[in-house]
Amino acid sequence: MMSRSACSWISGLMVFMGLALNTHASPTVSLVFAGDTVLDDTAGELIAQGGDPFAPFATYLKTADIRIANLECVVSTLGQAGDKVYTFKAHPRVLPVVKKHFDAVALANNHSGDFGPDAFADMLQLIAQAGLQQVGGGMNLKQAHTPLVFQRQGLRIAVLSYNEFHPRSFEAGHDTPGVAWSEDQQVVADIRAARQQHQADLVIPIMHWGWENERQANPRQRFLAQRMIEAGADAVIGGHPHVTQDIAIYKGKPIVFSVGNFVMKETDNA
């Protein structure tokens, strides 16, 4: 099997990463992973007025082959807020602005279900209509766990997305919408399937995990990250703590435990 190599750097908002197969004249694919992105309040108001909260980063974003943001809010006009301290819902008008800068959004987080299954299903449709792709969400379990596969520079790159924020909630069922839950055996199986069934050259899981405001990854994050790499992941990208965490290299593969926030009010810390 061909080996793979990676290099990355973190800005506190986004991770810029270059991945390549360790072969002669192998192409390098550049990827950007943007952190927690909430577009319901200040950012949403800016978009409603014709502004663009991503404009300061446009130069960096347009240079990457693949650009993915963790969309940590519902995008819909449907549904009622769940019984939670923090709920986030953005207007569908934000999606064309997201599309301008990103290829896809990750949905496996603890806010995609804030306004119930109808709003979530509506969001899936709106994302598709906007020309965006998504990973980690679906109308059923199979869809939520299906990798998003990009073809860039002659390589097939598979991305997966999982939520591990407890209590376990809004998990996709066999015939019900929701997000992909991080269950170790399933995650390992998904990574292997991405390589074998989807013929991916590179596999990258995006994890919504860890403890808020903690600068160091906890033992659970470290254990699962290593297990994912042992299963065949080429890099692991994390989010949810709302701060950046440490970066590790395991078996030559980068683990970015938390990218931190990207577009989010300081008070939206949930």
C-alpha positions, 0 to 999 in steps of 0.5 A: 500500500502506498503511504501518505504524508501530511503537513499542517498549520493552525491559525486559531480559526482554520487549519490549512493542510497539505496531503500527498501520497508518498510516491514520486511526483505525487500531487499535493492537495491543499485543504482548509478546515474552518472551525465552529461557524454560527450564522444566526446573530451578528454574522446573519445580520451582516449577511442580511445587510449585504455583508460577508463575514468571511470576506477577511479570509477570502484570499486564504480560502480561494487558494485551497483545493477543498474548503470545509466549515463546521456549520454549528447552527440550523439553517431553516425557517421551520421548527421550534427551539428545543429545550436547551440553553443555547439554540442557533438558527440562521436564515437560508439567505446565509447559504449563498455566502457560505457557498461563495467560500466553501465547498462543503459543511460538516453537520455532525455537531450538537446544534444541528438538531436544535429545531427538530427533524423538520428543520434539519431535513429542510436544511439538508435540502437548502444546502443542496439547493445552494450547491453546497455539499455536506457530511455527517448529516442525512435523512437516515443512518446510512446517509449520515455515515456516508463519506463525502468524497472529493476528487482533486489533483488526481486523488480521491479524498474522503471526509467523515464527520461525527458528533461526540458531545453528550448527552447523545442526541439527534442521532440519525436512525435507520429511517429518521434524519439526524447526524452521525454519532461517534461510536468507536466500532462504527467510526473504524468501520466507516474509515475502512469502508471509505478506503475499500468501498469508496476507493479513497486515497486519503481519509479525514474524519472531522470530530465534534468532541472534547471539553469546552474551553480546555486548551489540552485534549482529554484522554478520550480524544487522544485514544479515539484519534489514535484508533482512527489513524490505526484504522486508516485515517490520514489526519484527524480534525476536531472542534467544539471546545471553542478554543484551539487545542494541542496538535499531535503527530501519531504514526506520521499523521497529524491530529488537530484536536480543536480548531476553535471558533471561526465565526461565532459570537463570544457569548455563543459558547455551547 
